[in-house]
Amino acid sequence: MWDSWTVEVRVVNHPLVDHKLTHLRNKNTDQPVFRKLVDELVTLLAYEATRGVRVNPVDIETPVAPMTGTKLADPAPLVVPILRAGLGMLEGMLRLVPTAEVGFLGMIRDEETLQPMTYAERLPADLSGRQCYVLDPMLATGGSLGGAVQYLVDRGADDITCICILAAPEGIERLHDLLADLKVPCNLVVAAVDEKLNEVGYIVPGLGDAGDRLYGLAQ
């Protein structure tokens, strides 16, 4: 049993998620359809990921009577796509939470060492009290996502939810270890946890390189 400082994994079990994920995995799915499927899947995942979003009561009047409803609390949630593949998830997230603010974090994996490197960032200097939602299609080795979580924690974040389409057990384990060291809890919401990583760090059966399938080959 994992302790309170490790990641809580939530696999979204839903027929629509499974249906869209199956088409997403198919190597014959072309780029425009792949992008659309990612967008739709993220909206479904975001519904579960925002279950714990902070809210405040608000008094309103309906056409019939006054009542107390609910509104998102301040400060607004911060959505952080990891460049470049995370950009393909942004619109699906903002469709559900249009009032969220957006920060950007550029992480790249060294294909020889499989370690993350930060090459760009656009984030508030102080993330204390902010609920952060990190977007990255694939949790493979855990390097890029783990590096992003470390970056946010260094800026004061202590409420982090990661949204991924697929995860490998090795990546989840690495994220567990990182969060245990950081003493920060984290939620991980995914469409599926796959079997393993192959010898070059790709998820099996996976769906290939999400960034390349979204945007084409990066040369």
N, C-alpha and C positions, 0 to 999 in steps of 0.2 A: 504493500500500500504506500502510495506516494505521500510525502508530508505536505504541509500547507504552503510551502514555498515553491512547489513545483507546478507544472502546467496541468490544467484540467482539459482533457481532450473531449470534444463533443463531435461525434459523427452524425451528420444530419441524415437520418433515414427517412426518405420520402420517395415515392414512385417518380415524381417529376425530376427530382435530383438525379436519380439513377438513370432515367431515360436520357436526360441531357448529357450526363457524364459519359454514357455509352457512345453517343454520337461524337462527343468531344475527343474521346480516345481513338476513334477510328482514323487510321492513317489516310483514308480517302476523303475525309472531310476537308473542304477547301477553306482558304483563309477567311473570306467574308462570313461563312457560316460558323467557323471556329470562333471568331470575334463575338458574334451574336450570342453563341452558346455560353461563352465565358461571362458576358454581360448578364445574361438571364440567370445563370447559376449563382453569381455573386449576390444578386438581389435575394435569392432564396436563402443563401447562407447567411446573409446579413440580417435577415429576420430573426434567426436564432442567435446570432452574435450580439445583437443589441438588446437581448432580453433583460440584461442588467443595466441598461442605460439609465442615467440619473434623471429623475423627473421631479417637478414641483406641482402642487395643486394650483389651479387657477379658477376663479369665479367667472362664469359666463352666463348669458341669457340665451336660451333657445327661443324659437318662435312661440313656445308654449309656456315655459317656466324658467326661473333661474336654476343653476346647478353648479356644482364644483367638478371641474374636469381635470385634465392633466396636460402639462406642457414640459418640453425638455428643459432641463435645468441649465443655468449658466455656470461655468463657461461652456460653450458649445463643444461637442465631441470633436476630436482632431483625427482626421483620416490621413494615414501615411502610406501611400503606395511606394513600394521599393522599385526603383527604376531598373530596367525598362518594362519588364513583364507586368509589374504591378499596375502600370497605367491602364492596361486592358481591363482591370477590375474596378477602376475608379467610378465610372458612370453608373455601374450597377449598384455600387454602394451609395452614391449620392442620390440616386433615384429614391431610395428608402429614407435617407436622412439628408434632405436638401439643405438644411441649416448648418450642417457640419462644416468646419474649416478644414483646409487641406494643407498638409506639409509634404515635402518630397525628400526622399533619401535615396541616393544612388549607391547601390552595393553591387559589386561584381565578384564573381568567383574565379580565383586563379585555377585554371584547369589542370595545373600540375600539382599544386599543393592542396587544392580544394578549399583554401582558406578565403574568407571574405576580405574585400578591400573597399573602403569608402572613397568615392570620387566626387560626390556632390551632395549638398544638403540645403534645404530651405525649411527650417523649423524654428519655432519660438525658442528663445534662449532658456526660458524657465517653463517646464512642463508640470510643475507641482499643481496637483488638484485637477489635472486634465485627464479625461478618459481618452485613451489612444487606441485606434483601430489600425493595425498594420495589415497591408494587403500584399500578398506574394502568392502566385499561383501554386508553386511547388515547394514543399518542405522536404528536401532530399537529404543532403548531409547535415543540414541545420546551420551551415556556416553563415549564409547571408541573413536568414531570419534571426539567428542568434546574435549576429553583429548588429542588426537593426535594434533589437530589444536592448542590447547593452548600451547603444547610443542614446536611446530614449531614457533609460534609467539614469544614465550619467547626467541627463538634463532635468532630473527630478520626477520622472513619470513613475507612478506606482500602481496604475490601473491600466493594464494592457491586454487587449484581445487581438489575436492574430487570426486572420481569415485566409485559408489556403484551400485550393481545390483538391489537391492530393497531398498526402504525407507518407513518408517511409518510416518504419519503426526506428531506424538509426537516427533520423533527424529528430524525432520526438524524444528519444533518449538523450540526445545532445542538448536539446532545449531544457529538458528536466535538469540536467547537471548544471547548466548555466544559471538557471533560476534559483536552484538551491544555493549556489554561491552568492548570488545577488540579493537573496532574501526578499524577492518580489514575486507575488503570485501572478499568474498569467492564464488566460483562457485561449484555447486553440480550437477553432471551429473549422471542420473539413467536410468535404463530400465523401471521402473514402480514405482509409489507411490501407496502402498497398502492401505487397508481399515483402519487398526488400530493395536494396540498391544493387546495381550490377557493378562490375569491376571498374567502370569509369564514372561512377557516382550518379547514374540515372535511375529513376524510380522504375521498378518492374511490377506490373506490366506498364504502368504509367501512361503517358500520352506524348512522349518525346520532349523536345525543348519548347516550353510554352512561349517564350519570347520570340523564337524564330517562327513558330506557327501563327503568332499574332501579327508580327510585323515584318517577317522575312528574315533572311540571313543577315547577321551583323558581321561585316568583314572589315 
